Amino acid sequence: MTNIPRDGYVHLLHSSLAASDQQLQSLRELLNEKEQARADRIRIERPRRQFIVARAMLRCLLGRYIDQPAKDVHLTFGQRGKPSLADTQLHFNLSHSHERVIYAFTQHNEIGVDIEQLRDKVRYEDLAKRYFSPGEVQSLMALPDHERHRGFFRCWTRKEAIIKAKGTGLSLPLNQFEVAFAPGQVPALLRTDWDPTEAAQWWHYNLNLDDHYAGALAVRGEPVQIESFQIDVKICVG
């Protein structure tokens, strides 16, 4: 796992965000001054701890791939905040929800990953009507009642994976493109409002997580093989 993924492969790394106070302090020391200051501005303890763990582990993993100390890894950020590495063909993305984080790494191709905890108190029908395309809303409402909750999160994560890969954030309205998410459908970007050729440029993958999460991976270019690993904070701080 310390070798950069081979061409045509994605490394998908799963981890808990749990860390002891001692581990948290060691992870914080892997952050640069700006990241430490950003963490200090997060007043609520749980999201502050999650930010420290997720960002420090990202630095640690990138350092392993490019053979640099974690604190020396130089991250650059796009206009919408997407992190990247200069002078390398390694592309990456991460997503965390509740106490879980997933990192995705590949060569050459833009990549986006998204996971969401399946929260019960989500007004998913209202959110779908606000953010999904008309076709997606129709597909969601066509599902049996007991399938709609999970169907909403399948659709949401597949859409989020696309905008995270593109690095646009929500400046790209979610209702301007459409994904396949009904049970039995192959995950796919079906169409976009801005370019009739773009849908064919992307490959979507469903992440097989436990019953409490939905997840999706989007990669531009050719199909990829996924190599999945389970890790934890000990990989970075012992």
C-alpha positions in Angstrom: 0.0 0.0 0.0 3.0 2.3 0.3 3.5 2.1 -3.5 1.6 4.5 -5.7 -1.3 2.7 -7.4 -0.5 1.1 -10.7 -2.1 2.6 -13.8 -5.7 1.6 -14.0 -6.1 1.0 -10.2 -7.5 2.9 -7.3 -6.5 2.4 -3.7 -9.5 2.8 -1.4 -8.5 3.1 2.3 -11.1 2.8 5.0 -10.6 4.1 8.5 -12.3 5.0 11.7 -11.8 8.6 12.9 -11.5 7.4 16.5 -8.3 8.4 18.3 -7.1 8.6 21.9 -6.1 12.0 23.3 -2.5 11.0 23.0 -2.9 9.9 19.4 -4.8 13.1 18.6 -1.9 15.2 19.9 0.5 13.3 17.8 -1.7 13.6 14.8 -2.1 17.4 15.3 1.7 17.7 15.2 1.6 16.4 11.6 -0.5 19.4 10.5 1.1 22.6 9.3 0.5 25.9 11.1 -2.5 26.9 8.9 -4.2 23.5 9.5 -3.6 23.7 13.2 -5.1 27.2 13.3 -8.1 26.0 11.3 -8.6 23.1 13.8 -8.4 25.6 16.7 -11.2 27.7 15.2 -13.5 24.7 15.3 -15.2 25.2 18.7 -17.1 21.9 18.9 -14.9 19.1 20.1 -16.1 16.2 17.9 -15.8 18.0 14.5 -12.5 19.4 15.6 -11.1 16.0 16.5 -12.4 14.6 13.2 -10.8 17.4 11.2 -7.4 16.7 12.9 -7.6 13.0 12.4 -8.8 13.1 8.8 -6.3 15.8 7.6 -3.3 14.3 9.5 -4.0 10.8 8.1 -4.2 12.3 4.6 -0.8 13.9 5.1 0.6 10.6 6.5 -0.7 8.5 3.6 0.4 11.0 0.9 3.8 11.1 2.6 4.1 7.3 2.3 3.2 7.4 -1.4 5.7 10.2 -2.3 8.3 9.3 0.3 8.2 12.6 2.3 7.6 13.3 6.0 3.8 14.0 6.5 4.4 17.5 7.7 6.4 18.4 4.6 3.7 17.3 2.2 2.8 20.4 0.2 -0.9 20.5 -0.5 -2.4 23.0 -2.9 -6.1 23.9 -3.0 -8.4 24.8 -5.9 -10.8 27.7 -5.9 -13.4 25.5 -4.2 -11.0 24.0 -1.7 -10.2 20.7 -3.4 -6.7 19.6 -2.2 -4.1 18.4 -4.7 -0.3 17.7 -4.9 1.9 19.7 -7.2 4.4 18.0 -9.5 2.9 14.6 -9.2 0.4 12.5 -11.2 -1.1 11.1 -8.0 -4.8 12.2 -7.7 -6.7 11.7 -4.4 -9.9 12.6 -2.6 -11.4 11.8 0.8 -14.8 11.8 2.5 -15.8 11.4 6.1 -19.2 11.0 7.8 -19.9 10.4 11.4 -16.9 8.3 12.6 -15.8 7.0 9.3 -13.4 8.3 6.6 -12.4 6.9 3.2 -9.4 8.0 1.1 -9.1 7.3 -2.6 -5.8 7.5 -4.6 -5.1 6.9 -8.3 -2.8 8.0 -11.0 -3.5 10.5 -13.8 -7.3 10.6 -13.4 -9.6 13.0 -11.6 -11.3 11.1 -8.7 -14.0 11.8 -6.2 -15.3 9.8 -3.3 -18.3 10.4 -1.0 -19.8 8.5 1.9 -22.8 9.4 4.0 -24.2 7.9 7.1 -27.8 6.8 6.6 -29.4 9.2 8.9 -33.1 8.6 9.8 -34.2 12.2 10.4 -33.6 13.4 6.8 -36.5 14.9 4.8 -35.2 13.2 1.8 -38.2 13.8 -0.5 -38.0 17.5 0.1 -34.2 17.5 -0.5 -34.6 15.4 -3.6 -37.1 17.9 -5.1 -34.8 20.7 -4.3 -31.5 19.3 -5.5 -32.1 16.3 -7.8 -32.9 16.4 -11.5 -36.5 15.8 -12.5 -35.5 12.3 -13.8 -33.9 11.5 -10.5 -36.9 12.6 -8.5 -39.1 10.5 -10.7 -36.8 7.5 -10.2 -36.7 8.0 -6.4 -40.5 8.3 -6.1 -41.0 5.2 -8.2 -39.1 3.1 -5.6 -41.1 1.2 -3.0 -41.5 3.2 0.2 -39.0 1.1 2.1 -36.3 1.6 -0.6 -36.5 5.4 -0.9 -34.4 6.3 2.1 -31.4 4.3 1.0 -32.1 5.2 -2.7 -31.9 8.9 -1.7 -28.4 8.4 -0.2 -27.2 6.3 -3.2 -28.2 9.1 -5.5 -26.7 11.8 -3.2 -23.3 10.1 -2.8 -23.0 9.5 -6.6 -23.7 13.1 -7.3 -21.3 14.3 -4.6 -18.6 12.0 -6.0 -18.9 13.8 -9.4 -18.7 17.3 -8.1 -15.8 16.4 -5.7 -13.9 14.9 -8.6 -14.5 18.0 -10.7 -13.5 20.2 -7.7 -16.5 22.5 -8.3 -18.3 22.2 -5.0 -21.9 23.3 -5.0 -21.2 26.0 -7.6 -22.2 23.2 -9.9 -25.9 22.7 -9.2 -26.8 19.2 -8.4 -29.9 19.3 -10.6 -27.8 19.9 -13.8 -26.7 16.4 -14.1 -28.3 12.9 -13.6 -27.0 9.7 -12.2 -28.3 6.1 -12.2 -29.1 4.8 -8.7 -32.2 2.5 -8.8 -31.6 -1.0 -7.4 -30.2 -3.2 -10.2 -29.0 -0.2 -12.3 -25.3 0.0 -13.1 -23.9 3.1 -11.4 -23.3 5.7 -14.0 -23.4 9.4 -14.9 -26.3 9.5 -17.4 -26.2 13.0 -18.7 -25.2 16.6 -18.0 -26.8 19.9 -19.0 -23.6 21.5 -20.0 -21.9 18.9 -22.2 -23.5 16.0 -24.0 -20.2 14.2 -24.2 -19.2 14.3 -20.6 -21.3 11.4 -19.3 -19.2 9.0 -21.3 -16.0 10.3 -19.7 -16.8 9.1 -16.2 -17.0 5.7 -14.4 -19.1 5.3 -11.3 -18.6 2.6 -8.6 -20.8 1.8 -5.7 -19.0 1.3 -2.4 -20.0 -1.9 -0.6 -20.3 -0.5 3.0 -22.2 -1.7 5.9 -25.9 -1.1 6.4 -25.3 2.3 8.1 -23.5 4.0 5.2 -23.9 4.7 1.5 -20.9 5.5 -0.7 -19.8 6.1 -4.2 -16.6 6.6 -6.3 -16.3 8.6 -9.5 -13.2 8.4 -11.8 -12.7 10.2 -15.1 -11.2 8.2 -17.9 -10.9 4.5 -18.3 -12.4 1.8 -16.0 -10.3 1.0 -12.9 -9.7 -1.8 -10.6 -10.2 -1.1 -6.9 -7.9 -2.3 -4.2 -9.4 -1.8 -0.8 -7.6 -1.6 2.5 -8.7 -1.2 6.1 -6.4 1.0 8.2 -6.5 3.1 11.4 -4.6 5.9 13.1 -1.9 3.5 14.2 -0.5 3.6 10.7 0.5 7.2 11.3 1.2 7.5 15.0 1.8 3.9 16.3 
